[in-house]
Amino acid sequence: MEMFAADWLYMYMPIAGVKVLWPALVLIGFSVGVIGGFFGMGGAWMVTPGLNIIGFPMAFAIGTDIAHIAGKSMISTIRHSKFGNVDYKLGMVMLVGTMVGIEIGAQLVMWLERIGLVGSVVRWVYVVFLALISWMVFYDYAKAVKKSKMGDVTDRGAEGITWYKTLHRINIPPMVHFKASGFTCSAWLPILVSLATGILAGFLGIGGGLLRMPALVYLIGCPTHIAVGTDLFEVMISGLYGAFTFALKGRIELVAVFVMLTGAAIGAQIGTVATKYSKGYGIRVAFGIAVLCCMISIILKQFKYDMPSAILILGTISLICLYIIKVMFTGAAAELRAKKNRENKAHAA
């Protein structure tokens, strides 16, 4: 009886040839939908290691994830577009580097799979980049808090890392003005940034958002809410291309994609609405914590601590998901109260 009870919780993946816990797939899909809509990325920086931890071979985890985020990001991009958070011009300029980069990254994965090193190498590259991103986010936050205390505040508020100010001084033609983001820079800046993030997207099985969202803020100079929407647009396009190239290589498990998308379709709506009620640094710090926990879980997996690794990754995405849902409900309630107060004052007048 116990064996039967356990069996129904597992689903056979015909292409990858493995059995996986389907409630874990739904949880990953829903939570990453919420988190991806909130942070402005596909959430693949958690999904690829998450799928690997619950039993997918690494190459299948990468291909399946990149197909899943393409669909989920499409839902989030449509929502962000309604809020005016997408700089389509900037997104289109970045597509050139993204497409070339993804193909380079995907070819690297195929080569590593042939020589039998894909799992270990991809996990350690993940660890290095997650460490880099979490350091950048927390350093930026600490610097911004220090500037705020000293009264060093710009029209964007207190800013920590401002590398984009130096990069905007590079005057290599053509110079392009991005109206939605409110700045002018050389077209080569977003193209080169997207090439680097595209290579990582193809190699790590991510839409590129893991690095692109911070790169849009720190290197290109987008306001946080515009960076979130623009990155999701870019993730959607790069994810569709990534899904195409990995499908040709036979490394996408379609059953898992559809199971995760069921949860993601609902979660993406929640995460996108929550950005409306969160401050820029609130989004960045929550992102930094998520990245740090994900990095620790991958290290645990590398040293064969499979159960603690699975508990940490699933626990982290669940807690951050709950935090984002709380942000949405608290913000929506405050907005309704403010609207009611305005209506009461109007009637009283």
LOVO-370750 format. One line per 5 residues: number of its first residue (from 0); their letters; for each residue x, y, z of C-alpha. Coordinates in nm, 4 decimals, padded with zeros to 6 digits. Layout:
! residues N
NUM = A = X:Y:Z  ... $
! end
This chain:
! residues 349
0 = MEMFA = 00.0000:00.0000:00.0000  00.2836:00.2372:00.0974  00.4609:00.1536:-00.2275  00.1445:00.2336:-00.4247  00.1022:00.5662:-00.2406 $
5 = ADWLY = 00.4592:00.6593:-00.3290  00.4284:00.5477:-00.6936  00.1460:00.7855:-00.7904  00.3635:01.0805:-00.6871  00.6169:00.9937:-00.9588 $
10 = MYMPI = 00.5865:01.0642:-01.3315  00.7875:00.8920:-01.6048  00.9725:01.1231:-01.8446  00.9847:00.9302:-02.1778  01.2577:01.1331:-02.3533 $
15 = AGVKV = 01.4990:01.1614:-02.0568  01.4094:00.8059:-01.9400  01.3781:00.8985:-01.5697  01.1015:00.9042:-01.3042  01.0565:01.2339:-01.1167 $
20 = LWPAL = 00.8357:01.3649:-00.8350  00.5590:01.5549:-01.0203  00.4481:01.7718:-00.7179  00.8078:01.9051:-00.7133  00.7705:01.9999:-01.0833 $
25 = VLIGF = 00.4445:02.1879:-01.0127  00.6015:02.3654:-00.7112  00.9067:02.4648:-00.9174  00.6831:02.5917:-01.2011  00.4494:02.7964:-00.9768 $
30 = SVGVI = 00.7242:02.9380:-00.7546  00.9489:03.0270:-01.0453  00.6508:03.1898:-01.2177  00.6018:03.4134:-00.9127  00.9751:03.4777:-00.8652 $
35 = GGFFG = 01.0457:03.5262:-01.2370  00.7645:03.7784:-01.2765  00.8933:03.9681:-00.9720  01.2682:03.9682:-01.0474  01.2373:04.0062:-01.4250 $
40 = MGGAW = 01.3893:03.6790:-01.5356  01.2869:03.3271:-01.6227  01.3959:03.1934:-01.2848  01.6054:02.9331:-01.4657  01.8975:03.0003:-01.2329 $
45 = MVTPG = 01.6903:02.7920:-00.9872  01.5103:02.5584:-01.2280  01.8119:02.3966:-01.3986  01.9787:02.2954:-01.0679  01.6318:02.2133:-00.9278 $
50 = LNIIG = 01.5543:01.9724:-01.2148  01.9018:01.8197:-01.1849  01.8513:01.7723:-00.8093  01.5140:01.5913:-00.8539  01.6625:01.3490:-01.1095 $
55 = FPMAF = 01.7042:01.4995:-01.4592  02.0428:01.4469:-01.6331  02.2107:01.7910:-01.6636  02.1764:01.8295:-02.0441  01.8007:01.7496:-02.0178 $
60 = AIGTD = 01.7647:01.9853:-01.7189  01.9152:02.2674:-01.9301  01.7066:02.2012:-02.2425  01.3787:02.1451:-02.0527  01.4305:02.4566:-01.8450 $
65 = IAHIA = 01.5049:02.6828:-02.1391  01.1804:02.5673:-02.3099  00.9787:02.6215:-01.9908  01.1055:02.9768:-01.9345  01.0222:03.0793:-02.2921 $
70 = GKSMI = 00.6514:03.0134:-02.2291  00.6477:03.1600:-01.8784  00.8337:03.4768:-01.9775  00.5823:03.5393:-02.2561  00.3043:03.5592:-01.9930 $
75 = STIRH = 00.5100:03.7930:-01.7701  00.6169:04.0195:-02.0601  00.2541:04.0805:-02.1602  00.1709:04.1808:-01.8002  00.4756:04.4116:-01.7670 $
80 = SKFGN = 00.3983:04.5725:-02.1017  00.0603:04.6857:-01.9614  00.2467:04.8654:-01.6789  00.4832:05.0370:-01.9293  00.7852:04.8468:-01.7922 $
85 = VDYKL = 00.9265:04.7167:-02.1241  01.1835:04.9075:-02.3346  01.1218:04.7234:-02.6637  01.3826:04.9272:-02.8536  01.6578:04.8275:-02.6083 $
90 = GMVML = 01.5359:04.4655:-02.6112  01.5527:04.4493:-02.9930  01.9061:04.5968:-03.0015  02.0216:04.3310:-02.7509  01.8746:04.0428:-02.9534 $
95 = VGTMV = 02.1719:04.0374:-03.1956  02.4262:03.9464:-02.9277  02.1814:03.7181:-02.7449  02.1144:03.4858:-03.0414  02.4826:03.4441:-03.1317 $
100 = GIEIG = 02.5751:03.3936:-02.7663  02.3103:03.1250:-02.7021  02.4294:02.9115:-02.9936  02.7918:02.9327:-02.8712  02.6792:02.8287:-02.5205 $
105 = AQLVM = 02.4653:02.5386:-02.6483  02.7562:02.4035:-02.8568  02.9782:02.4147:-02.5443  02.7188:02.2039:-02.3557  02.7090:01.9428:-02.6360 $
110 = WLERI = 03.0898:01.9224:-02.6383  03.1066:01.8791:-02.2586  02.8352:01.6101:-02.2769  03.0395:01.4186:-02.5375  03.3461:01.4138:-02.3101 $
115 = GLVGS = 03.1353:01.3289:-02.0010  03.1972:01.6455:-01.7967  02.8749:01.8435:-01.8447  02.7214:01.7925:-01.4952  03.0256:01.8834:-01.2888 $
120 = VVRWV = 03.1465:02.1738:-01.5073  02.8019:02.3376:-01.5378  02.7440:02.3121:-01.1591  03.0779:02.4802:-01.0757  03.0273:02.7542:-01.3374 $
125 = YVVFL = 02.6859:02.8135:-01.1779  02.8468:02.8454:-00.8332  03.1018:03.1028:-00.9557  02.8401:03.3210:-01.1260  02.5882:03.2953:-00.8435 $
130 = ALISW = 02.8628:03.4036:-00.6006  02.9521:03.6961:-00.8297  02.5900:03.8122:-00.8642  02.5087:03.7848:-00.4913  02.8250:03.9832:-00.4058 $
135 = MVFYD = 02.7296:04.2520:-00.6602  02.3745:04.2861:-00.5246  02.4754:04.3108:-00.1567  02.7716:04.5420:-00.2299  02.5406:04.7689:-00.4300 $
140 = YAKAV = 02.2839:04.7737:-00.1474  02.5464:04.8505:00.1217  02.6911:05.1327:-00.0909  02.3441:05.2798:-00.1562  02.2562:05.2752:00.2167 $
145 = KKSKM = 02.5858:05.4528:00.2970  02.5185:05.7204:00.0318  02.1629:05.7655:00.1588  02.2878:05.8320:00.5138  02.5354:06.0887:00.3766 $
150 = GDVTD = 02.2579:06.2610:00.1773  02.4166:06.1712:-00.1604  02.0879:06.1194:-00.3480  02.0186:06.1564:-00.7251  01.6864:06.1735:-00.9096 $
155 = RGAEG = 01.6892:05.7904:-00.8963  01.7377:05.7964:-00.5180  02.0548:05.6734:-00.3452  02.2528:05.4590:-00.5910  02.5238:05.2065:-00.5070 $
160 = ITWYK = 02.7026:05.0722:-00.8158  02.7024:05.3315:-01.0979  02.9338:05.1694:-01.3551  02.6841:05.2630:-01.6286  02.7764:05.6333:-01.5896 $
165 = TLHRI = 03.1325:05.5565:-01.7035  03.0151:05.3262:-01.9857  02.7716:05.5918:-02.1157  03.0728:05.8144:-02.1877  03.1913:05.5694:-02.4594 $
170 = NIPPM = 03.1026:05.7483:-02.7851  03.1418:05.4729:-03.0467  02.8756:05.5225:-03.3207  02.5949:05.4548:-03.3633  02.4679:05.6391:-03.0537 $
175 = VHFKA = 02.1098:05.5430:-02.9678  01.8542:05.7112:-02.7406  01.6281:05.4756:-02.5426  01.3230:05.6814:-02.4539  01.1510:05.4303:-02.2218 $
180 = SGFTC = 01.4689:05.3868:-02.0128  01.5649:05.7556:-02.0350  01.9281:05.7437:-02.1535  02.1537:05.7575:-02.4619  02.4519:05.5247:-02.5197 $
185 = SAWLP = 02.6550:05.3512:-02.7896  02.4579:05.0638:-02.9469  02.7688:04.8468:-02.8922  02.7203:04.8554:-02.5126  02.3898:04.6586:-02.5030 $
190 = ILVSL = 02.5047:04.4353:-02.7930  02.8256:04.3247:-02.6137  02.6470:04.2825:-02.2793  02.3826:04.0645:-02.4508  02.6531:03.8546:-02.6248 $
195 = ATGIL = 02.8132:03.7705:-02.2878  02.4788:03.6933:-02.1217  02.3676:03.4949:-02.4304  02.6711:03.2624:-02.4038  02.5820:03.2006:-02.0391 $
200 = AGFLG = 02.2164:03.1488:-02.1324  02.3022:02.8674:-02.3745  02.5667:02.7170:-02.1454  02.3737:02.7241:-01.8169  02.0248:02.6703:-01.9607 $
205 = IGGGL = 01.9006:03.0093:-01.8454  01.7234:03.2827:-02.0358  02.0224:03.5044:-01.9518  01.8244:03.6943:-01.6879  02.0544:03.5822:-01.4065 $
210 = LRMPA = 02.3179:03.8225:-01.5403  02.1119:04.0381:-01.7765  01.8846:04.1973:-01.5134  02.1821:04.3133:-01.2976  02.3705:04.4073:-01.6192 $
215 = LVYLI = 02.0769:04.6224:-01.7371  02.0802:04.8052:-01.4019  02.4552:04.8314:-01.3289  02.6164:04.8358:-01.6760  02.3484:04.9774:-01.9073 $
220 = GCPTH = 02.1722:05.2104:-01.6612  01.8055:05.1001:-01.6730  01.5773:05.1926:-01.3811  01.5000:04.8682:-01.1899  01.1324:04.8371:-01.2954 $
225 = IAVGT = 01.2220:04.8933:-01.6660  01.5118:04.6433:-01.6353  01.2648:04.3827:-01.5000  01.0205:04.4158:-01.7926  01.2862:04.4531:-02.0648 $
230 = DLFEV = 01.4771:04.1519:-01.9358  01.1626:03.9383:-01.9447  01.1063:04.0403:-02.3085  01.4664:03.9395:-02.3863  01.4280:03.6142:-02.1871 $
235 = MISGL = 01.1153:03.5310:-02.3884  01.2932:03.5744:-02.7256  01.6188:03.4057:-02.6209  01.4198:03.1266:-02.4511  01.2245:03.0551:-02.7716 $
240 = YGAFT = 01.5481:03.0368:-02.9723  01.7160:02.8284:-02.7002  01.4196:02.5880:-02.6969  01.4471:02.5520:-03.0753  01.8214:02.4752:-03.0717 $
245 = FALKG = 01.7953:02.2288:-02.7772  01.4900:02.0580:-02.9359  01.6988:01.9912:-03.2469  01.9586:01.8298:-03.0184  01.6881:01.6099:-02.8520 $
250 = RIELV = 01.7437:01.7451:-02.5019  01.3956:01.8773:-02.4089  01.1486:01.6782:-02.1950  00.8115:01.8141:-02.3140  00.6058:01.6391:-02.0407 $
255 = AVFVM = 00.7972:01.8283:-01.7702  00.7669:02.1564:-01.9646  00.3852:02.1351:-01.9687  00.3613:02.0311:-01.6014  00.5766:02.3295:-01.4947 $
260 = LTGAA = 00.3958:02.5743:-01.7255  00.0640:02.4895:-01.5582  00.1965:02.6280:-01.2277  00.3992:02.9041:-01.3938  00.0975:03.0531:-01.5766 $
265 = IGAQI = -00.0643:03.1364:-01.2406  00.2581:03.2308:-01.0604  00.3779:03.4748:-01.3291  00.0630:03.6874:-01.2871  00.1245:03.7191:-00.9106 $
270 = GTVAT = 00.4955:03.8069:-00.9423  00.4354:04.0701:-01.2106  00.1668:04.2513:-01.0099  00.3887:04.2426:-00.6982  00.6621:04.4552:-00.8693 $
275 = KYSKG = 00.4117:04.7428:-00.8711  00.4205:04.7485:-00.4891  00.7921:04.6873:-00.4230  01.0781:04.9392:-00.4133  01.3791:04.8857:-00.6429 $
280 = YGIRV = 01.6125:04.7830:-00.3623  01.3485:04.5528:-00.2108  01.3520:04.3573:-00.5378  01.7341:04.3514:-00.5542  01.7955:04.2338:-00.1942 $
285 = AFGIA = 01.5353:03.9532:-00.2169  01.7036:03.8497:-00.5434  02.0470:03.8440:-00.3741  01.9227:03.6170:-00.0928  01.7638:03.3766:-00.3442 $
290 = VLCCM = 02.0855:03.3596:-00.5491  02.2975:03.2906:-00.2384  02.0742:03.0013:-00.1230  02.0698:02.8555:-00.4744  02.4519:02.8641:-00.4847 $
295 = ISIIL = 02.4777:02.6727:-00.1523  02.2305:02.4073:-00.2759  02.4403:02.3449:-00.5904  02.7565:02.3031:-00.3795  02.5710:02.0488:-00.1592 $
300 = KQFKY = 02.4635:01.8591:-00.4745  02.8212:01.8568:-00.6075  02.9379:01.6901:-00.2827  02.6553:01.4289:-00.3039  02.4365:01.5795:-00.0258 $
305 = DMPSA = 02.1275:01.5307:-00.2433  01.8542:01.5538:00.0233  01.9802:01.8732:00.1997  02.0366:02.0241:-00.1473  01.6778:01.9489:-00.2587 $
310 = ILILG = 01.5308:02.0769:00.0714  01.7298:02.4028:00.0486  01.6400:02.4828:-00.3152  01.2700:02.3949:-00.2775  01.2511:02.5660:00.0659 $
315 = TISLI = 01.4155:02.8831:-00.0668  01.1863:02.9227:-00.3677  00.8817:02.8499:-00.1475  00.9746:03.1133:00.1149  01.0612:03.3828:-00.1413 $
320 = CLYII = 00.7425:03.2983:-00.3279  00.5427:03.3535:-00.0048  00.7256:03.6845:00.0550  00.6315:03.8065:-00.2965  00.2672:03.7006:-00.2497 $
325 = KVMFT = 00.2655:03.8958:00.0808  00.4096:04.2042:-00.1001  00.1310:04.1803:-00.3591  -00.1559:04.1453:-00.1096  -00.0185:04.4127:00.1284 $
330 = GAAAE = 00.0351:04.6570:-00.1606  -00.3047:04.5871:-00.3166  -00.4791:04.6327:00.0217  -00.2985:04.9664:00.0796  -00.3936:05.0818:-00.2708 $
335 = LRAKK = -00.7611:04.9952:-00.2112  -00.7591:05.1795:00.1245  -00.6052:05.4883:-00.0378  -00.8637:05.4763:-00.3178  -01.1471:05.4435:-00.0641 $
340 = NRENK = -01.0122:05.7390:00.1375  -00.9962:05.9549:-00.1786  -01.3545:05.8603:-00.2647  -01.4719:05.9403:00.0907  -01.3011:06.2803:00.0794 $
345 = AHAA = -01.4558:06.3523:-00.2616  -01.8029:06.2685:-00.1294  -01.7442:06.4780:00.1852  -01.6395:06.7760:-00.0321 $
! end
